[in-house]
């Protein structure tokens, strides 16, 4: 949840003008850790999170899927040095679904003689 800049300024002004942080939490309904974080910042505007830089190269993953379509997630994860969940996330974002084979593994049953 993002707090308005007006509320942020009021809380910081209250604390800087002699108000206690414990009183500010009750008065403004803001958690103590948030107030400390606001006090340590110069700009009170909300930070916008961009797409983070990932360890995984998506182009290389796409080429790997084309070259080795039957590889498992865990094998791809070991190859790229990431967790299987990272591979799963990337494949989902690239809209690459797994190949569903239509075969049944039949167990050989031993007949008792």
C-alpha distances in whole Angstrom, upper triangle without the diagonal:
4,7,10,13,15,13,13,17,18,16,18,21,21,22,24,26,27,24,24,20,21,21,18,16,18,18,15,13,11,12,15,14,12,14,17,15,15,18,19,18,20,18,15,13,10,12,13,14,17,19,20,24,25,28,29,31,31,34,36,34,35,39,39,38,41,43,43,41,42,40,38,34,35,38,36,34,36,38,35,34,30,29,30,26,26,29,28,24,27,29,27,25,29,30,32,33,36,39,40,44,46,48,49,50,53,54,58,59,62,65,67,71
4,7,9,12,10,10,14,15,14,16,19,19,20,22,24,25,23,23,20,21,21,18,16,18,18,14,13,11,13,15,14,11,13,16,14,13,16,17,16,17,15,11,10,7,10,11,13,16,19,20,23,25,29,30,32,31,34,36,35,36,39,40,39,42,44,44,43,44,42,40,36,37,40,38,35,38,39,36,35,32,31,32,28,28,31,30,26,28,31,28,26,30,31,34,35,38,41,43,46,49,51,52,53,56,57,61,62,65,68,70,74
4,7,8,7,7,10,11,11,13,15,16,17,19,21,22,20,20,17,18,18,15,14,16,15,11,11,9,12,14,14,10,11,14,13,11,14,16,15,16,14,10,9,8,11,13,16,19,22,23,27,29,32,33,35,35,38,40,39,40,43,44,43,46,48,48,46,48,46,44,40,41,43,41,39,41,42,39,38,35,34,35,32,31,34,33,30,32,34,32,30,33,35,38,39,41,45,46,50,52,55,55,56,59,61,64,66,69,71,73,77
4,5,5,6,9,10,11,13,14,16,17,19,20,22,20,21,19,20,20,16,16,17,16,12,13,12,15,17,17,13,13,16,15,12,15,17,15,16,13,9,8,9,12,14,17,20,23,25,28,31,34,35,37,36,39,42,41,41,45,46,45,47,50,50,49,50,48,46,43,44,46,44,41,44,45,41,41,38,37,38,35,34,37,36,32,34,36,34,32,35,36,39,41,44,47,49,52,55,57,58,59,62,64,67,69,72,75,77,80
4,5,5,6,9,10,11,12,14,16,16,18,20,19,20,18,20,20,16,16,19,17,13,15,13,16,17,17,13,13,15,14,11,13,15,13,13,10,7,6,8,12,14,17,20,24,25,28,31,34,36,37,37,40,42,42,42,46,46,46,49,51,51,50,52,50,48,44,45,47,45,42,45,46,42,41,38,38,40,36,35,38,38,34,35,38,36,33,36,38,41,43,46,49,51,54,57,59,60,61,65,66,69,71,74,77,79,83
4,5,5,6,9,10,11,12,14,15,16,19,17,19,17,20,18,15,16,17,15,12,14,13,16,18,18,15,14,17,16,12,14,17,15,15,13,9,10,12,15,18,21,24,27,29,32,35,38,40,41,41,44,46,45,46,49,50,50,52,55,54,53,55,53,51,47,48,51,48,46,48,49,46,45,42,42,43,40,38,42,41,37,38,41,39,37,40,41,44,46,49,52,54,58,60,62,63,64,68,69,72,74,77,80,82,85
4,5,5,6,9,10,10,12,14,15,17,15,16,14,16,15,11,12,14,11,8,10,10,13,14,15,12,11,14,14,11,13,16,15,15,14,10,11,12,16,18,21,24,28,29,32,34,37,39,41,41,44,46,45,46,49,50,49,52,54,54,53,54,52,50,46,47,50,47,45,47,48,45,44,41,40,42,38,37,41,40,36,38,41,39,37,40,41,44,46,48,52,53,57,59,61,62,63,66,67,71,72,75,78,80,83
4,6,5,6,9,10,11,12,14,16,14,15,13,16,15,11,12,14,13,10,11,10,12,13,13,10,8,11,11,7,10,12,11,12,10,7,9,10,13,16,19,22,26,26,29,32,35,37,39,39,42,44,43,44,47,48,48,50,53,52,52,53,51,48,45,45,48,45,43,45,46,43,41,39,38,40,37,36,39,39,35,36,40,38,35,39,40,43,45,47,51,52,56,58,61,61,62,65,66,70,71,74,77,79,83
4,5,5,6,8,10,10,12,14,13,15,14,17,16,12,14,16,14,11,14,13,15,15,16,13,11,13,13,9,10,13,11,11,10,7,10,12,15,19,22,25,28,29,32,34,37,40,41,42,44,46,46,47,50,51,51,53,55,55,55,56,54,52,48,49,51,49,46,48,49,45,44,42,41,43,40,39,42,42,38,39,43,41,38,42,43,46,48,50,54,56,59,62,64,65,66,69,70,73,75,78,81,83,86
4,6,5,6,9,10,10,13,11,13,12,15,13,10,12,14,11,9,12,12,14,15,16,13,11,14,14,11,12,15,14,15,14,11,13,15,19,22,25,28,31,32,35,37,40,42,44,44,47,49,49,50,53,54,53,56,58,58,57,58,56,54,50,51,53,51,48,50,52,48,47,44,44,45,42,41,44,44,41,42,45,43,41,44,46,48,50,53,56,58,61,64,66,66,67,70,71,75,76,79,82,84,87
4,5,5,6,9,10,11,9,10,9,11,10,7,9,11,9,7,10,9,11,11,13,10,7,10,12,9,9,13,13,14,14,11,14,15,18,21,24,27,30,30,34,36,39,41,43,43,46,48,47,49,52,52,52,55,57,56,56,57,54,52,48,48,51,49,46,48,50,46,45,42,41,43,40,39,43,42,39,41,44,42,40,43,45,47,49,51,55,56,60,62,64,65,65,68,69,73,74,77,80,81,85
4,5,5,6,8,10,9,11,9,13,12,9,11,14,13,11,13,11,13,12,13,11,7,9,10,7,6,10,10,11,11,9,13,15,17,21,23,27,30,30,33,35,38,40,42,43,46,47,47,48,51,52,52,55,57,56,56,57,54,52,48,48,51,49,46,48,49,46,44,41,41,43,40,39,43,43,39,41,44,42,40,43,45,48,49,52,55,57,60,63,65,66,66,69,70,73,75,77,81,82,86
4,5,5,6,9,9,11,11,14,13,10,13,15,13,12,15,14,16,15,16,14,11,13,14,11,10,13,13,13,14,12,15,17,20,24,26,30,33,33,36,38,41,44,45,46,49,51,50,52,55,55,55,58,60,60,59,60,58,56,52,52,55,52,49,51,53,49,48,45,45,47,44,43,46,46,43,44,47,46,43,47,48,51,53,55,59,60,64,66,68,69,70,73,74,77,79,81,84,86,90
4,6,5,7,5,8,9,11,10,7,11,12,10,10,13,13,15,14,16,14,11,13,15,12,11,15,15,16,17,15,18,19,22,26,28,32,35,35,38,40,43,45,47,48,51,53,52,53,56,57,57,60,62,61,60,61,59,57,53,53,56,54,50,52,54,51,49,46,46,48,45,44,47,47,44,45,49,47,45,48,50,52,54,56,60,61,65,67,69,69,70,73,74,77,78,81,84,85,89
4,5,6,4,6,6,10,9,7,10,13,11,11,14,13,13,12,13,13,9,10,13,11,9,12,14,15,16,14,18,20,22,26,28,31,34,34,36,39,41,44,46,47,50,51,51,52,55,55,56,59,60,60,59,60,58,55,51,51,54,52,49,51,52,49,47,44,44,46,43,42,46,46,43,44,48,46,44,47,49,52,53,55,59,60,64,66,68,68,69,72,72,76,77,79,83,84,88
4,6,7,9,10,13,13,11,14,16,15,15,17,16,17,15,16,15,11,12,14,11,9,12,13,13,15,14,18,20,22,26,28,32,35,34,37,39,42,44,46,47,50,52,51,53,56,56,57,59,61,61,61,62,59,57,53,53,55,53,50,52,53,50,48,45,45,48,45,44,47,48,44,46,49,48,46,49,51,53,55,57,61,62,66,68,70,71,71,74,75,78,79,82,85,86,90
4,6,9,11,14,13,12,15,17,15,15,18,18,19,17,19,18,14,15,17,15,12,16,17,17,18,17,21,23,26,29,32,35,38,38,40,43,45,48,50,51,54,55,55,57,60,60,60,63,65,64,64,65,62,60,56,56,59,57,53,55,57,53,51,49,49,51,48,47,51,51,48,49,52,51,49,52,54,56,58,60,64,65,69,71,73,74,74,77,78,81,82,85,88,89,93
4,7,9,12,11,11,14,16,14,15,18,17,18,16,18,18,14,15,18,16,13,16,18,19,21,19,23,25,27,31,33,36,39,39,42,44,46,49,51,52,55,56,56,58,61,61,61,64,66,65,65,65,63,60,57,56,59,57,54,55,57,54,52,49,49,51,48,48,51,51,48,50,53,52,50,53,55,57,59,61,64,66,69,72,73,74,74,77,77,81,82,84,87,89,92
4,7,9,7,7,11,12,11,12,15,14,15,13,16,16,12,13,16,15,13,16,18,19,21,19,22,23,26,30,32,35,38,38,40,43,45,48,50,51,54,55,54,56,59,59,59,62,64,63,63,63,61,58,55,54,57,55,52,54,56,52,50,48,47,49,46,46,49,49,46,48,51,49,48,51,53,55,56,58,62,63,67,69,71,71,71,74,75,78,79,82,85,86,90
4,5,5,6,9,10,10,12,14,13,13,11,14,14,11,12,15,14,13,16,18,20,21,19,23,24,26,29,31,35,37,37,39,41,43,46,49,49,53,54,53,55,58,58,58,61,63,62,61,62,59,56,52,52,55,53,50,52,54,50,48,46,45,47,44,44,48,47,45,46,50,48,47,50,52,54,55,57,60,62,65,67,69,69,69,72,72,76,76,79,82,83,87
4,5,5,6,9,10,10,11,10,9,7,10,10,7,8,12,12,10,13,16,18,19,17,20,21,23,26,28,31,34,33,36,38,40,42,45,46,49,50,49,51,54,54,54,57,59,58,57,58,55,52,49,48,51,50,46,48,50,47,45,42,41,43,40,40,44,44,41,43,46,44,43,46,48,50,51,53,57,58,61,64,65,65,65,68,68,72,73,75,78,79,83
4,5,5,7,9,10,10,10,9,7,11,12,10,11,14,15,14,17,19,22,23,20,23,23,25,28,29,33,35,35,38,39,41,44,46,47,51,52,50,52,55,55,55,58,60,59,58,58,56,53,49,49,52,50,47,49,51,48,46,43,42,44,41,41,45,44,41,44,47,45,44,47,49,51,52,53,57,58,61,63,65,65,65,67,68,71,72,74,77,78,82
4,5,5,6,9,10,10,11,10,14,14,11,13,16,16,15,19,20,22,23,20,23,24,26,29,31,35,37,37,40,41,44,46,49,49,53,54,53,54,58,57,57,60,62,61,60,60,58,55,51,51,54,53,50,51,54,51,48,45,44,46,43,43,47,46,43,46,49,47,45,49,50,53,53,55,59,60,63,65,67,67,67,70,70,73,74,77,80,81,84
4,5,5,6,8,7,9,8,12,11,8,11,14,13,12,16,17,19,20,17,19,20,23,26,28,31,34,34,37,39,41,43,46,46,50,51,50,52,55,55,54,57,59,58,58,58,56,53,49,49,52,51,47,49,51,48,46,43,42,44,41,41,44,44,41,43,46,44,42,46,47,50,51,53,56,57,61,63,65,65,65,68,69,72,73,76,79,80,84
4,6,6,5,5,6,6,10,9,8,11,13,13,13,17,18,20,20,17,19,19,22,25,26,30,32,32,35,37,39,41,44,44,48,49,48,49,52,52,52,55,57,56,55,55,53,50,46,46,49,48,45,47,49,46,44,41,40,41,38,38,42,41,38,40,43,41,40,44,45,47,48,50,53,54,58,60,62,62,62,65,65,69,69,72,75,76,80
4,6,5,7,9,10,13,13,12,15,17,16,17,20,22,24,24,20,22,22,25,28,29,33,35,35,38,40,42,44,47,47,50,52,50,52,55,55,54,57,59,58,57,57,55,52,49,49,52,50,47,50,52,49,47,44,42,44,40,41,44,43,40,43,46,43,42,46,47,49,50,52,55,56,59,61,63,63,63,66,66,70,71,73,76,77,81
4,6,8,11,12,15,14,12,15,17,16,17,20,21,23,23,19,21,21,25,27,29,33,35,36,39,41,43,45,48,48,51,53,51,53,56,56,56,59,61,60,59,59,57,54,51,51,54,52,49,51,53,50,48,45,44,46,42,42,46,45,42,44,47,44,43,47,48,50,51,53,57,58,61,63,65,65,66,68,69,72,73,76,79,80,84
4,6,9,11,13,11,10,14,15,14,15,18,19,20,20,16,18,18,21,24,26,29,32,32,36,37,40,42,44,44,48,49,48,49,53,53,52,55,57,57,55,56,54,51,48,48,51,49,46,49,50,47,46,43,41,43,39,39,43,42,39,41,43,41,40,43,44,47,48,50,54,55,58,60,62,62,63,66,67,70,71,74,77,78,82
4,7,9,12,11,10,14,15,14,16,19,20,22,21,17,19,18,21,23,25,28,31,31,34,36,39,40,43,43,46,48,46,47,51,51,50,53,55,54,53,53,51,49,45,45,48,47,44,46,48,45,44,40,39,40,37,37,40,39,36,39,41,39,38,41,42,45,45,47,51,52,55,57,59,59,60,63,63,67,68,70,73,75,78
4,7,9,7,7,11,11,11,13,16,16,19,18,15,16,15,18,20,22,25,28,28,31,33,35,37,40,40,43,45,43,45,48,48,48,51,53,52,51,51,49,46,43,43,46,44,41,43,45,42,40,37,36,38,34,34,38,37,34,36,39,37,35,39,40,43,43,45,49,50,54,56,58,58,58,61,62,65,66,69,72,73,77
4,6,5,7,9,10,11,13,15,16,19,19,16,17,16,18,21,22,25,27,27,30,31,34,36,38,39,42,44,42,44,47,47,46,49,51,50,49,50,47,44,41,41,44,42,39,41,43,40,38,35,34,36,32,32,36,35,33,35,38,36,35,38,40,42,43,44,48,49,52,55,56,56,57,59,60,63,64,67,70,71,75
4,5,5,6,9,10,11,13,15,18,18,16,18,17,19,22,23,27,29,28,31,32,34,37,39,40,43,45,43,45,48,48,48,51,53,51,51,51,49,46,42,42,45,43,40,42,44,41,39,36,35,37,34,34,37,37,34,37,40,38,37,40,42,44,45,46,50,51,54,57,58,58,59,61,62,65,66,68,71,73,76
4,5,5,6,9,10,11,13,16,17,15,17,16,17,19,20,24,25,24,27,28,30,33,36,37,40,41,40,42,45,44,44,48,49,48,48,48,45,43,39,39,41,40,36,38,40,37,35,32,31,34,31,30,34,34,31,33,37,35,34,37,39,41,42,44,47,48,52,54,56,56,56,59,59,63,64,66,69,71,74
4,5,5,6,9,10,11,14,14,11,13,12,14,17,18,21,24,23,26,28,30,32,35,36,39,40,39,41,44,44,44,47,49,48,47,48,45,43,39,39,42,40,37,39,40,37,35,32,32,34,31,30,34,34,31,32,36,34,33,36,38,40,41,43,47,48,51,54,56,56,56,59,60,63,64,67,70,72,75
4,5,5,6,9,10,13,13,11,14,14,16,19,20,24,27,26,29,31,33,36,38,39,42,43,42,44,47,47,47,50,52,51,51,51,49,46,43,42,45,43,40,42,44,40,39,36,35,37,34,34,37,37,34,36,39,38,36,39,41,43,45,47,50,52,55,58,59,60,60,63,63,67,68,71,74,75,79
4,5,5,6,9,12,14,12,15,15,16,20,21,24,26,25,28,30,32,35,37,38,41,43,42,44,47,46,47,50,51,51,50,51,48,46,42,42,44,42,39,41,42,39,37,35,34,37,34,33,37,37,34,36,39,38,36,40,42,44,45,47,50,52,55,58,59,60,60,63,63,67,68,70,74,75,79
4,5,5,7,10,11,10,12,12,12,16,17,20,23,22,24,26,29,31,34,35,38,39,38,40,43,43,44,46,48,47,47,48,45,43,39,39,41,40,36,38,39,36,34,32,32,34,31,30,34,34,31,33,36,35,33,36,38,40,42,44,47,49,52,55,57,57,58,61,61,65,66,69,72,73,77
4,5,5,8,8,7,10,10,12,16,17,21,24,23,26,28,31,33,35,36,39,41,40,42,45,45,45,48,50,49,49,50,48,45,42,42,44,42,39,41,42,39,37,34,34,37,34,32,36,36,33,34,38,36,34,37,39,42,43,46,49,51,54,57,59,60,60,63,64,67,69,71,75,76,80
4,6,8,10,9,12,14,15,19,20,24,27,26,28,31,33,36,38,39,42,43,43,45,48,48,48,51,53,52,52,53,50,48,44,44,47,44,41,43,44,41,39,37,37,39,36,35,39,39,36,37,41,40,38,41,43,45,47,49,52,54,57,60,62,63,63,66,67,70,72,74,77,79,83
4,7,9,10,13,14,14,18,19,22,25,24,26,28,30,33,35,37,40,41,41,43,45,45,46,49,50,50,50,51,48,46,42,42,44,42,39,40,42,38,36,34,35,37,35,33,37,38,34,35,39,38,36,39,41,43,45,47,51,53,56,59,61,61,61,65,65,69,70,73,76,78,81
4,6,6,9,11,11,15,17,19,22,22,24,27,29,32,34,35,38,39,39,41,43,44,44,47,49,49,49,50,47,45,42,42,44,41,38,40,41,37,36,34,34,37,34,32,36,36,33,34,37,37,34,37,39,42,44,46,49,51,55,58,60,61,61,64,65,68,70,73,76,78,81
4,6,9,12,12,16,18,20,24,23,25,28,31,34,35,36,39,40,41,42,45,45,46,49,50,50,50,52,49,48,44,44,46,43,41,42,43,39,38,36,37,39,37,35,38,39,35,36,39,38,36,38,41,43,46,48,51,54,57,60,62,63,63,67,68,71,73,76,79,81,84
4,6,9,9,13,15,18,21,22,24,27,30,32,34,34,37,39,39,40,43,44,44,47,49,49,49,50,48,46,43,43,45,42,40,42,42,38,37,35,36,38,35,33,36,37,33,34,37,36,33,36,38,41,43,46,49,51,55,58,60,61,62,65,66,70,72,74,78,80,83
4,6,9,12,15,18,22,22,25,28,31,33,34,35,37,39,39,40,43,44,44,47,49,49,48,50,48,46,42,43,45,42,39,42,42,39,38,35,35,37,34,33,36,36,33,33,37,35,33,35,38,40,42,45,49,50,54,57,59,60,61,64,65,69,70,73,76,78,82
4,6,9,13,15,19,20,23,26,29,31,32,32,35,37,37,38,41,42,42,44,46,47,46,48,46,44,40,41,43,40,38,40,41,37,36,34,34,36,33,31,34,34,30,31,34,33,30,33,35,38,40,42,46,48,51,54,56,58,59,62,63,67,69,72,75,77,80
4,6,9,13,16,17,20,23,26,28,29,29,32,34,34,35,38,39,39,41,43,43,43,44,42,40,37,38,40,37,35,37,38,34,33,31,31,32,29,27,31,30,27,28,31,29,26,29,31,34,36,39,42,44,48,51,53,54,55,58,59,63,65,68,71,73,77
4,6,9,13,13,17,19,23,25,26,26,29,31,31,32,35,36,36,38,40,40,40,41,39,38,34,35,37,34,32,34,34,31,30,28,28,30,27,25,28,28,24,25,28,27,24,27,29,32,34,36,40,42,46,49,51,52,53,56,57,61,63,66,69,71,75
4,6,10,11,15,17,21,22,23,23,26,28,28,29,32,33,33,35,37,37,37,39,37,35,32,33,35,32,30,32,33,29,29,26,26,28,25,23,25,25,22,22,25,24,21,23,26,29,31,33,37,39,43,46,48,49,50,54,55,59,61,64,67,69,73
4,7,8,11,14,17,19,20,20,23,25,24,25,29,29,29,32,34,34,33,35,33,32,28,29,31,28,26,28,29,25,25,22,23,24,21,19,22,22,18,18,22,21,18,21,23,26,28,30,34,36,40,42,45,46,47,50,52,55,57,60,64,66,69
4,6,9,12,16,17,17,17,20,22,22,23,25,27,27,29,31,31,31,33,31,30,27,28,29,26,24,27,27,23,23,21,22,23,20,18,20,21,17,16,20,19,16,18,21,23,26,28,32,34,38,41,43,45,46,49,51,54,57,60,63,65,69
4,7,9,12,13,14,13,16,18,18,19,22,23,23,25,27,28,27,29,27,26,23,24,26,22,21,24,23,20,20,18,19,20,17,14,16,17,14,13,16,16,13,15,18,20,23,25,28,31,34,37,40,41,42,46,47,51,53,56,59,62,65
4,6,10,11,13,13,16,18,17,19,22,22,23,25,27,27,27,29,27,25,22,23,24,21,19,21,21,18,17,15,16,18,16,13,15,17,14,13,17,17,14,16,19,21,23,25,29,31,35,38,40,41,42,46,47,50,53,55,59,61,64
4,7,9,10,11,14,15,15,17,20,20,21,24,25,25,26,28,25,24,21,22,22,19,17,19,19,15,15,13,15,17,16,13,15,17,14,13,16,17,15,16,20,21,23,25,28,31,34,38,39,41,41,45,46,49,52,55,58,61,64
4,5,7,9,12,13,12,15,17,17,18,21,22,22,23,24,22,21,17,18,19,16,13,16,15,12,12,10,12,14,13,9,11,14,11,10,14,15,13,14,18,18,21,22,25,28,31,34,36,38,38,41,43,46,48,51,54,57,60
4,7,9,12,11,11,15,16,16,17,20,21,20,21,23,20,19,16,16,16,13,11,13,12,8,8,7,10,13,13,9,11,14,13,11,14,17,15,16,19,19,21,22,25,28,30,34,35,37,37,40,41,44,47,49,53,55,58
4,6,9,8,8,11,13,12,14,16,17,17,18,19,17,16,13,14,14,11,9,12,10,7,8,7,10,11,11,8,8,11,11,8,11,14,13,13,16,16,18,19,22,25,27,31,32,34,34,37,39,42,44,47,51,53,56
4,6,5,6,9,10,11,12,15,15,16,17,19,17,17,15,16,16,12,12,14,12,8,11,11,13,14,15,11,10,13,13,9,12,14,13,12,16,15,18,19,22,25,27,31,32,34,35,38,40,43,46,48,52,55,58
4,5,5,6,9,10,10,12,14,15,15,18,16,16,14,16,16,12,12,15,13,10,13,12,14,14,14,11,9,12,11,7,9,11,10,8,12,12,15,16,19,22,25,28,30,32,33,37,39,42,45,47,51,54,57
4,5,5,6,9,10,11,12,14,15,18,17,18,16,18,17,14,15,17,14,12,15,15,17,17,17,14,12,15,14,10,11,14,13,10,13,13,16,17,19,23,25,29,31,33,34,38,40,42,46,48,52,55,57
4,5,5,6,9,10,10,12,13,16,14,16,14,16,14,11,12,14,11,9,13,13,16,16,17,14,12,15,15,11,12,15,15,12,15,14,17,17,19,22,24,28,29,32,32,36,38,40,44,46,50,52,55
4,5,5,6,9,10,10,11,13,12,13,11,13,12,8,10,12,10,8,12,12,13,12,14,11,8,11,12,8,8,12,12,10,13,11,13,14,16,19,21,25,26,29,29,33,35,37,41,43,47,49,52
4,5,5,6,9,10,10,13,12,14,13,16,15,11,13,16,13,12,16,15,17,15,16,14,11,12,13,9,8,12,11,8,11,9,12,13,14,18,20,24,26,28,29,33,35,38,41,44,47,50,53
4,5,5,6,8,10,13,12,15,15,17,15,12,14,16,13,12,16,17,18,17,19,16,13,15,16,13,12,15,15,12,14,12,14,15,16,19,21,24,26,29,29,33,35,38,41,44,47,50,53
4,5,5,6,8,10,9,11,11,13,11,8,11,13,10,10,14,14,16,15,17,15,11,14,15,13,11,15,16,13,15,12,14,13,14,18,19,23,24,26,27,30,32,35,38,41,44,47,50
4,6,5,5,8,8,10,10,13,12,9,12,14,12,12,16,16,16,14,16,14,11,12,14,12,9,13,14,11,12,9,10,10,11,14,16,19,21,24,24,28,30,33,36,39,42,45,48
4,6,6,9,10,13,14,17,15,12,16,17,15,15,19,19,20,18,20,18,14,16,17,15,12,15,16,13,14,10,12,12,12,15,16,20,21,24,25,29,31,34,37,40,43,46,49
4,6,9,9,13,14,16,14,12,15,16,14,15,18,19,20,19,21,19,16,17,19,17,15,18,19,16,17,14,15,14,13,17,17,21,22,25,25,29,31,33,36,39,42,45,48
4,6,6,9,11,13,11,10,13,14,12,14,17,18,18,16,19,18,14,15,18,16,14,17,19,16,17,13,14,12,11,14,15,18,19,22,22,25,27,30,33,36,39,42,45
4,6,9,11,13,12,11,14,16,14,16,19,18,19,16,18,17,14,14,17,15,12,15,17,15,14,11,10,8,8,11,11,15,16,19,20,23,26,28,32,34,38,41,43
4,7,10,12,10,10,14,15,14,16,19,19,18,15,17,18,14,14,18,17,14,16,19,17,17,13,12,8,8,10,10,13,14,16,16,20,22,25,28,31,34,37,40
4,7,8,6,7,10,11,11,13,15,15,15,12,15,15,12,13,16,15,13,16,18,17,17,13,13,10,10,12,13,17,17,19,18,22,23,26,29,32,35,38,41
4,5,5,6,9,10,11,13,14,14,12,9,12,13,10,10,14,14,12,15,18,17,17,14,12,9,11,12,13,17,17,18,18,21,23,26,28,31,34,37,40
4,5,5,6,9,10,11,12,10,9,6,8,9,7,7,11,11,10,12,15,15,15,12,12,10,12,14,16,19,20,21,21,24,25,29,31,34,37,40,43
4,5,5,6,9,10,10,9,8,5,9,10,9,10,13,14,13,15,18,18,19,16,16,13,16,17,18,22,22,22,22,25,26,28,31,33,37,39,42
4,5,5,6,9,10,10,10,8,12,12,10,12,15,15,14,17,19,19,20,17,16,14,16,18,18,22,22,23,22,25,26,29,31,34,37,40,43
4,5,5,6,8,8,9,8,11,10,7,10,13,12,11,14,16,15,17,14,15,13,15,18,19,23,23,24,24,28,29,31,34,37,40,43,46
4,5,5,6,5,5,5,8,8,6,9,12,11,12,15,16,16,18,16,16,15,18,20,22,25,26,27,26,30,30,33,36,38,42,44,47
4,6,5,7,8,8,12,11,10,13,15,15,16,18,20,20,21,19,20,18,20,22,23,27,27,28,27,30,31,33,36,38,42,44,47
4,6,8,10,11,14,12,11,14,16,15,15,18,20,19,21,18,19,18,20,22,23,27,27,29,28,31,32,34,37,39,43,46,48
4,6,9,10,12,10,9,13,14,12,13,17,17,17,19,17,19,18,20,23,25,29,29,31,30,34,35,37,40,42,46,48,51
4,7,9,12,10,10,14,15,14,16,18,19,19,22,20,21,20,23,25,27,31,31,32,31,35,35,38,41,43,46,49,52
4,7,8,6,8,11,11,11,13,16,16,17,19,18,19,19,22,24,26,30,30,31,31,34,35,38,40,42,46,48,52
4,5,5,7,9,10,11,13,15,16,17,19,18,18,17,21,22,25,28,28,29,29,32,32,36,38,40,44,46,49
4,5,5,6,9,10,11,12,14,15,16,15,15,14,17,19,21,24,25,26,25,29,29,33,35,37,41,43,47
4,5,5,6,9,10,10,12,14,15,14,14,14,18,19,22,25,26,27,27,30,31,35,37,40,43,45,49
4,5,5,6,9,10,11,12,14,14,15,15,19,21,23,27,28,29,29,33,34,37,40,42,46,48,52
4,5,5,6,8,10,10,12,11,12,12,15,18,20,24,25,26,27,30,32,35,37,40,44,46,49
4,6,5,6,9,10,10,9,10,10,14,16,19,22,23,25,25,29,30,34,36,39,42,45,48
4,6,5,6,9,10,10,11,13,16,18,22,25,27,28,29,32,34,37,40,43,46,48,52
4,5,5,6,8,9,11,13,16,19,22,25,27,29,30,33,35,38,41,44,47,50,53
4,5,5,6,5,7,9,12,15,18,21,24,26,27,30,32,36,38,41,45,47,51
4,5,5,6,7,10,13,15,19,22,24,26,27,31,33,37,39,42,45,48,51
4,5,8,10,13,16,19,22,25,28,30,31,35,37,40,43,46,49,52,55
4,6,9,12,15,18,21,24,27,29,30,34,36,40,42,46,49,52,55
4,6,10,12,15,18,21,24,26,28,32,34,38,40,44,47,50,53
4,7,9,12,15,18,21,24,25,29,31,35,37,41,44,47,50
4,7,9,12,15,18,20,22,26,28,31,34,37,40,43,46
4,6,9,13,15,17,19,22,25,28,31,34,37,40,43
4,6,10,12,15,16,20,23,26,29,32,35,38,41
4,6,9,12,14,17,20,23,26,30,32,35,38
4,6,9,11,14,18,20,23,27,29,33,36
4,7,10,13,16,19,22,25,28,31,34
4,7,9,13,15,18,22,24,28,30
4,6,10,12,15,19,21,24,27
4,6,10,12,16,19,22,25
4,6,9,12,15,18,21
4,6,9,12,15,18
4,6,9,13,15
4,6,9,12
4,6,9
4,6
4
